[in-house]
């Protein structure tokens, strides 16, 4: 293959280049994608179908090399290991817009591998991975009905920006990753600062103008590469068998998929499925070769047809709801003792138990940043999806990619309502335990997470609410579905999740199983979502309508002190001796910032008071009118010298020791005694006058 290169102008003086024919030439297709100094290699490879496989085995991997940013990995082995959260999320985003465009019946194993080899710290590589994967498939011989375009959209001061830099993303009120074909979206992912549905629609329309350029460029590159697509054997059942199976099942399959609850539907479907396998399928086994018909694929095709026709022809759903009807929702807060905040959010069969935990800012999640993004997070959300939540048995291992993806969606949706660490000096962790799942457990996590945070007393600006909208398309019309169940997600065309507050959208994610949805259709789905969110918000408000006035009593208390920055050294002490001693004596965690802000994290009020006192003792400035607990250092005939702060003494005249005539200073105090004194004056030479008499009068 000869070397070919194209350049795509994405506006604002920015461009992307795509090259092929130079690197990784043994792959079916490979491209190098560059923006600025960020360079990514994307390879597409295909293999023959595995024996007996009845699904399309597409796998997508994204990896970042530390050398890309001139770094060496930390840790004992000094090499890259298991994928990071960002790598997993990028791989998932790369996968989703590609999958709907592979031909029906194509079961060859396909693997897409994106590798970041150079990172300039300005341009994100995730959208380059999506674009590169499309281009790699286009220049390959792998059958695929692309291309797709991909870019990130930001907005600063009302102006949209294509592929903003990391600095621009930090200033933007929209962070939209958009992938699609001309006029249609296939995948979106991102977050926003409470924007309207119209603003998100306009961001997508802006993206579409760039997508058109990217698609034209990829077609040009593919024409230059001129690599014919290979032939493949379809894995679909024969038309004759499919028609016979349809006649055997008749209307019974549509009746079987209908029941109010999931378990009843499963039992009905299983009974009909067993009859189908035992009474019908054996008739089509070849008596000479023993070859089996593609019975399971046929069953899935006919089940999908039954569910979709129910929606399109009768405007009915499997569980009997109207197309725009929510399932029954119940909410409860404070369900667990000891934890800082807890809630149960249940919507139909989907149930999430969500907890909120508060800790010191020192417990923030830290990251080894290679290609941009935050190095530290003070708000964390983790999502757990055990096998029992779907009534299944399975192996327990490390956190799955699905769990990471769903958790990230919920985290960025809620994060917009969580106060900054400057306003609320805590690290906050939300944990969602999915107890039952039948559709949109990530959105149940958003709702339950908001409830748990309010229960913990975290001053979120508003509750964040999320719900998913589905879609079934026919030859001449389409129907949107509010609050889809699992089978409507699986057999339908869309899973469009949107989360937001009463002010606007904070998070979103679109998955499609068709080759794109027009932006006007997405806007209509967003309006449907907005109406549903308002209903859910009212139900949540009945459980708790705003954050509790105070944080949970067993959560860490965080008094904030302000000291003279010049006194930070005195607080820290030589080799950290002073601050370490305070922490050991009180059990407090103390955080000191360069501007003199000191935060104390401790669960016990007595320990908090002790830590505060010791900090103020080391760093405080003597103030007139303030009472101190001091140590007598020197006794004279005319009075005593008392140390009220480390290295700072004042003098108590004998006449100020008591409210009666004192004959001898030692009648009141001796060297080493602790006495309570009040500062009554500081002269122009800095000499401090103290009074025990005045202090006792106020106590």
N, C-alpha and C positions, 0 to 999 in steps of 0.2 A: 504494500500500500504506500502510495506517495504521501509526502507531508502536505497537509492542508491546514489552513488557518482562516478563521473568520473573526470579525470584531463587531460587537453589538453596542450601539450608542443607547444608553438608558437615560439620557438627559442629565442636566446639571453638570456637564463636563465630565461625566463618568462613563466608563465603558468596561465591557467584559470581553475577553478573548477566549476562544475555544480552539484547541489544536488537536489534530489526530494524525496518525501515521508515523509517530516518532518514538513514543514510549509504549511499553507493554504490548508488543505486537503479536504475542501468542494468544492473547485474549480474543474472544469473538468480536469485541469492540472496545476501544479505549480512547479517552480524551483527557486533555489537560485543560483545566479551566482556571483563568486568572482574573482577579480584580485587584488593582494596586499591587502590593507585594504578596498577597495571599494566593497561594497556588495549591490546587487540589487535583489529584489523579483519580479518575473514575473508570473502572473496568467492569465490563459485562461479559459473563461466561455462561454457556449453556451446556447441558449434558442430556443424554437420552433419558427417557422416563424410567423410573424405577419399576420393577415388576409388581403388578397388582395395585399400583397407586391410583387413587380415585380423587385426588385434589391437585391443585397447582402449587408446587413447592418453590415459591419465590423466597429468597432470603437476601436481606440487605444489611451490609455492615458499613459503619463509618468509624474511622480511627484517626486520632491526632497524634503525630509524633512530636515528642518534646523538642527534638532538634529543630522543628519548624520555627520555634521561637528562640532558638539558641540556648536551650535548657537541657539539663541532665535530670532524669527522674530521681525523686527522693526514694528512700527506703533501702532495704538491704540488697535487693537484686539489681537495682539501677537499670531497670528496663520497664517498658510499658507492660501492663498486665491486663486485668479484666477491664472491660469498657467502663468509662465514667458515665455519670448520669447524662451529661451533655452529649456524649457520643451515642448513647442509646436513644435519646430524644431525636437527635439528628437522623439516625438510621430509620426511626419510625416515620419521620416526616418525609424522608426520601422514598420510602416504600409506598406510602399511601396514594400518591397521585399516579404512580406507575401501574399498580395492580389492575385497575379497571380497564386498562387499554390492551391487555394481552387477549388474544383470541379465545373464544369459547372452545373448550375441549383440548386446549393446549396444556399438556401435563409434563412437558420437559422440565427438568430441574434447571432453575436459573438463579445465578448469584450476582449481585451487584456489590462491588467493593469500592468505597471512596476513602482515600487516604490524604490527609492534610500534610503536605511536605514543606510549606512555607507560610508563616503567619505574620502579617505586618502589624497586628494589634489594632488595626483600624477597621478592616473589612471582615465581616462574619463569613464563615465558610459553609454554614448550613444551607443557605439558598443556592450556593454554588454546587453543593453536592446534589441537590435535586435537579438543577439544570444540567449538570454534567452527566447524571444517570440517564436522563432523557437523550442527551446527545450521544452517549456511548451506545445506547440501544439503537439509535437511528443509523449510526455508521456500522453497526454489526450486521450479521446475517440472521439474527434472532427475530422471529416473527413478532411484530408489535405494532399497534395502531396509533403510534405517537405522531409528532412530538408533543411535549408539554413545555410551557415556560414556567419560570419561578423567580420570584424576587421578594424582598422585604420592603414594606412601605412604612415610612415614618411621617410625622407631621409636626412641624415647628412653626409657631405663629400663624397657623392656618394654611401653611404651604406644604403640600405633599412632597416627599423625597423618596426616590427609588434607591434601594440598597444604601441606607444611611450608614455612616460610620458609627463606631461604638460610642463616641462622644455625642453624636447627634441622637442616637437611640436614648441616651440618658436624659436628653432634653425633650424628647418627643412625647406626645400624649397618646400616640398609637404605635403599637408594635405588631404589625400584621405580616405574617408569612403567607404568601398567596401563590398557588400553583394552579394552572388551568390551560385550557385551549382558548382560541379566539372567541370572545363573547361569553365564555362559560368558565366557572370555577370548578375544580375537582377536589381541591384540598385547601383549607385555610387553618391557621393556627396562630394564637397570639393573645394579647391583652391590651387593655386601653384604660384610660383614666376617666371612666364614667362618661362615655360618649354616647350619642344617639344612634339609632338604627340608620338614620339618613347619613350620618357621618361615616359609619362603617361601610355602607353601600357606596358612597362616593370614593372611599379609599380603594375599594375593589374595582370600581370603574377606572380609576387612575392606573391601577396595576394592569388592567386589561390592555391599556394602550402600549405598555412595555412588552407584555406577553406576545402581542402580534409581531413585534420586531424579533423577539427571541425565536419564535416558531419559524418565521421566514428564514432566519439565519441558519437554523438547524437543517431545514430542508435543503438549503443551498449546500451545506457541508456534506449531507448524506448523498446528494447528487454527485459531488466531487469524489467522494469515497467509492461510490458505485459498487456496493457489495450486495448482491441479491440475497433475499431472505430464503432460508432453507425450508423444505417441505416437512410437514409433520403429520402424524396420524392422530386424528381427533379421538378423544377419549369419551365422547358422548355416546349414549345408547342409540341403537338403530331406530330410525323413525317407525319401523314396523313394531318393534317391541314396545316403544313408548306409547304408540296408539293403542295397542292391545292392553297395556297396563292401565291406561286412562279409561278404557271401556270397562275393565274389571272393577276398578275402584269406584268409578262413577261419582255420584254426589256424596258417597259415604266419606270420602276424604275431607270434603269441606265441612261435613257435620262433625267429623272427628277432631278437627283443629279448633272447634268452638266450645268454650266452657269458661265460666267466670274465673276459675283459679287455675294456676299452672299445673298442679299435680293431676287434676282431673283431665286436663288436656293431654298431658303426657300418657296417662293410662289409656285414654281412648285411642290416641295415635299408636301406642305400642300394640294394642290389641289388633287394630287393623293392619299394622305393619307385619305382625306375626302371621296373620291370615294370608297376606300378600306373598310372603316368603314361602309359606308351606303349601298353599293351595294353588298358587298361580305360577310362580317363578319356575318350579321344577319342570313344567311343561315345555320350557324353552331351553332346557339343557340339551346340548348336542349329544345324542346317544352314542355316537362313534368316538368323538374326541373328548367328551365331557366338558366342553367349553361352556362357561357360564355367561348369561347375559349380564349387562351392566345394570343389575337390579337396583342397587343402592342409589346410583346416580339418577335412575328413572324415578325412584320414590321421591328423592329430593326435588327433582324438577316438577313433579306433579303436586307435591305438598306446597311448593312455592307458588305454583299457579293457583291453587285453591285459596291460599291466604291473600294473594294479590287480587284475585277476582272478587273475593268477598268485599274488599275495600272499594275497588273500582266500579263494580256493578251494583252492589247493594249498599255501599257506604256504611258497612258494618265492620266491626273488629272482632278478633277472636274472643276477647273477654266481654263482648257485648256493649262496650262503650261507644259513644258518639266519637266522630273523628277528632273533635276538639276538646274532648273530655279528659280531665285528669283522673288518675286513680285515687282511691281514698288515701288521705294523708293524715298521719298523727305525729305529734311532736311532744317531747318531754325533756326537761332539763334537770340537772342535779341528780342524775340517776346513780352516781357512784360516790361513796364516801371517800374521804382522804384526797382524791384527785382535785386539782384546782378548778377545773370546769369540765362538765360532761353533758352529753345530750344523746338522745335517740331520735333519729329521723326515719320514719317509715312511709314509703309510698308504694302501695300495692304489696307485692312480694319482696320488694327491695327495701333493705333495712341496714342502716349504718349506725354504729355506736362510735361516737366521736369524743375525744378528750382533748383538753387544752392544758398545757403545762408551761409554767413560767419559771425562768431561771435568769441568772446574771448575764450581762453582755459578754462576759468571757466565755460563755458556752455557745457562742455563735458558730454556725457551720462554716468551716474554712475549706477553700478549694485551691488546688494547684491550677492556676489559670494559664492556659497555653495560647488560646486564640481570642481573648477578650471575654467579657462577662465579669460578674462580681466575684471578688476573691473571698467574700464573707457574706453570710446571710443571717439576719437576726429573726427572720420569720421562716419557719420550716413546716412543711406539711408532708406527712407520710401516709400512704394508703396501702392497706393490707387486704388481700383477697384470698382467704383460705378456701380449700376445696369444698368444705361442708356448706358454704354459702350457696352453692348450686346443687346440693344434695349428692355430691360426687366424692369418690375416693381418689387420692392421688399422692404423689411424692412431695414431701416438703423439702425445699432447698433454699437457695438464695432468692432475693427479691427478683420477681419476674419483670420483663420489659413492659408488660401491660400495666403492672402495678406502678412502675416508675412513670409511665406516660400519663396514667389517670391522676396520680398524685401531683404531677407537675401542672396539669390543667387546673386542678382544684386550688393548688397553691397560688398560681399567678392570678386566679380569679379573686380570691379572698384578699391577697396581699394589698390590693389597691385601697382597701378600707382599713388596713391596720396602721396605726400611727407609727411615725418614724422612731428610731431608737433615741433620737434627741428629745422627743416629746414623751416617750414611754420607754424608759431605759431598762428594757428586758429583752432576753431572747425568748421567743414564744414558739412552742412546738405543738402542732395539731396532729393527732393520730386518728385515722379513720379505720375502724375494724368493720369490714363488710360482713354482716351476719346472714344476710339473704340477698340474692341478686337475681333480678329479672328485668334488667334494663336500666341504664343510666345511674349506676352506682356512684360514678364520679360526681354527678350533679347532686345526688343525695349527700355526698361528702361535703360539697360546698354549703348546702343548707345546714347540715348537722354541724359543720365547722363553725359557721356563724353563730349558731345557738350555743355551742360550747364556749366560744370566746366571750360571748356576752355573759354567760353563766360564771365565767372566771373573773369578770370585772375588767376585761381588756376593753379600753375605750375605742372600739372600732367606730368609724364614722357612720356606718349603716350596716344592716344585715345584707349579705350577698346571697342571692337566690339563683339557682340554675335549674334548667330543664332542657330536655332534648326534643327536637322536632324531627319526624321521619317523613318519608315521601314514597309514594307508589306511582309510577308513571305508566300510562297506557298508550295506545296508539293515537288516541285523539284527546285525551285529557289526563290530568294528574290530580292526586289528592295528597294533602299534607296531613300528618298524624301528630297530635300533641301527646307527649309523654309516652314514647314507644316502649313496648316490652321487648324482651330479648329476641323473640322470633320475628317481630316486626323490623328489628334492626338487621337480623340475619337474612331474611327473605325480602326485605324492602330495599329501596335504592339509596337511602340517606340516613345518616346519624349526624344531626346538626345541633351541637350543644352550645348554648349561650348562657352566660351568667352575668348578673349585674345587680346594682343597687336600685333604689327608687329614682336615682338621678340618671343612671345610664349603664352602659355595658362595660364590664371589667375583664371578661375572658370569653374566649370562643374557640371552637374546634369543629371542623367539617370533615366528614368522611363520606365519600360517594362510592357506589358500586357501578355507576353508569358513567359514561364518558363526558361528564360535565353537566352543570346546572346553570341556566342563565342567571345573571345577577339580579334581575327583577324578581325571579323566583326565590332567590335567597332573601331578598328584602321582604317578600311576603311571609316567608318562614320566620324571619326575625320579628315581624309584627305579631305573628301567632305566638311566638315565644314570649314577647313582652307581656301580652295579655295573661298568659299562664303564670308568669313570674309574679304578677300582681296578686293573683289568687293565692299562690303559695305563701307569699309574704304575709298576707292577712292571717293565714293559719298559724304561721310561725309566731306572729305577734301575740297570739293568744297564749302561747307558752312563755315567751319573754319578749318584750317589745323594744328593749334597749339594754345596754350594758349595766350591770349592777353598779351601784354608786361607789363601791369599794372593791378592791381585788380580793380574791378568796383569802380567808384568814390564815390558812396554812401555806399560802404562797409567799415567796420571799418579799420582805419589806425593803424598799429601796429609797432611803433618805439620800438626798443630794446635798453635798457641801461645796462651798466655793472657797478655795484657799489662795493665798498669794502665790503665783507661779514660782516665785523665788524660794518658797518654803517647800516645794516638792521634794527637793533633796533631803530636807530634814525629815519629811514623812517617810521617804524610802529608807534612808539610813545607809550606812556603809554596807555594800553587798546585799542590800535589801533587808538588813537586820530589823529595822524598826517596823516596817509594814508587815513583814513575815511574823514578827512577834505578836502584833495586834491580831492577825488572822488566827494564829495558833491559840491565843488566849480566849478569843471570842467566838471562833468558828465562822466568822464573817468572811465574805469574799469582797475585796476592796479593789476598785478599778479607778486608776488615776489618769486623767487626760492632760495634755500639754497646756491647756488653758487654765488649769487649776481646778477643774471640775472633779470632784471625788464622789463616787457612788459606792454605797455600802449595801451588799446583798446578804441578808441573813433572815432566818425564819423565826427568831426569838427576839421579842422586844427588849428584854433585859440585856441580851448580848448586843443588840443594836445600840442601845444607850451607852453601853460600855465602849463599844468601838468608836462611836461618835465622840465621846469624851476624850479618848486617847488620841484621836486624830486632831481634835481641836487643841488638845494640850501641846502637841508637837508643832502645830502650824499656826495657832491662833495669834491674833494681834490683840494686845491689851486694850480694853475699851472702858472709858469712864462710865460708871453706873453699873457695870457688870460684876456679878458675884462669882468668886473663884474658890476652889478648894486648893489651898496652898500648903507648902512645907516650910517650917521654920528653919532657916539656914544659919542665922546669927542672932544672938541676944545681946543687947546693950542696956545700959541703965535707962536710956531715954526711949527705948522701944525695941522692936524686933524686925528683922529683914526676912521677908517671906517670898519664896519662889512660887509664882502663880502660873507660869508657863515655863517650859524648858529654856533655861538660860535667861529668864526675865524675872527680876525681883522688884519688890516694892517695900516701902517701910511703913510699919504700923507704929505710930507714936503711942507712948504709954497711955496718953489721954484717950486714945481711940480703941483701947483693948476691951473696955467694958463700960456700962452705963453708970458706973460708980467709980470712986477714986481708988486707983490701983497703986499699992505701995511699992510693989516690985514686979517687974515684967515676968520673972520666973514663977510668980504666983498664978499666972495665966497660961504660960507656954514655955516649953524648953526646946532646945535644938532637936530637930527631927519630928516634932509634933505636927499633926495635920490640923490646920485651922481654917475656918471659913472667913473670907474677907471680901470687902467691896472696894472697888477702885473709886476714890472720891476726887482724884485730881491727877493730872500729868502736866508737869511744868514745861516751860519752853526748852529746858535742857533734857527732857525725856524722863525726868525722875518721877516715879510713880508713888502716890500717897494712897495708903490702904486704911480701911477701918473695919475692925472686927465688930465694933459696937453697931455700926450702920448695917452690916450684914445680918447680925442677929435680930435686929429690929424688923427685918423683912421676911425672915424665915418663919 
